[in-house]
Amino acid sequence: MLRTFLRAYATAPKIPSTGMSINPYAIFVKEHFAQNSSQGGSNVEIVKKLSADWKKLSAEQKNEYQKKSKEYREEKISEFLQLDAKTQQLKIEEAKEKKVEKAKRRERKEKREEWKANGHPQLPPNAYAIYIKEFVEAKKSSGTSVVELVKTGAQNWNKMTDGQKEKYQKHAKTLNEEYHSKLAQWKETQKEKK
């Protein structure tokens, strides 16, 4: 019996590790996000509200989303199995790449959190970032969205001469020197702790 299972498992097509399922909570948020976004508020506030609404659902209501989640997975697997072997292999490779990238992002996030917990000095902004921050702060009261302000600021930065950029480059250089001195001190304290 075990041999039959192993033979069937070995000959069964591999399914991509990502993109084939969506959890019940995500389906709930996806279904209700548009309704709540029309009421205003930031995306974070909307998701917080939806999270609270999700917690208030009964087990029976959550089971409906569980069924939708299973149906979604079955539909995606069915679509995948209808593809030719070459396309299936491409999908599997894409899923592997996404999985690796997700692991890298998680690792970077953990490293940032560890740095924050250990008091690692924050990396300084470059000249462009300093300019954009100053530009957005100066124009924020105009009522234009931050995204539009950043686009306009980027266009302005590209049109600026080296002489106009020099002020921001000097400020960035000063911040960078301060960062490196703080970093050296931080490394010394880390050595002492160990």
Secondary structure as UniProt FT lines:
FT   HELIX           2..11
FT   HELIX           24..37
FT   TURN            38..39
FT   HELIX           43..56
FT   HELIX           59..81
FT   HELIX           85..118
FT   HELIX           127..139
FT   HELIX           140..142
FT   HELIX           146..159
FT   HELIX           162..193
//
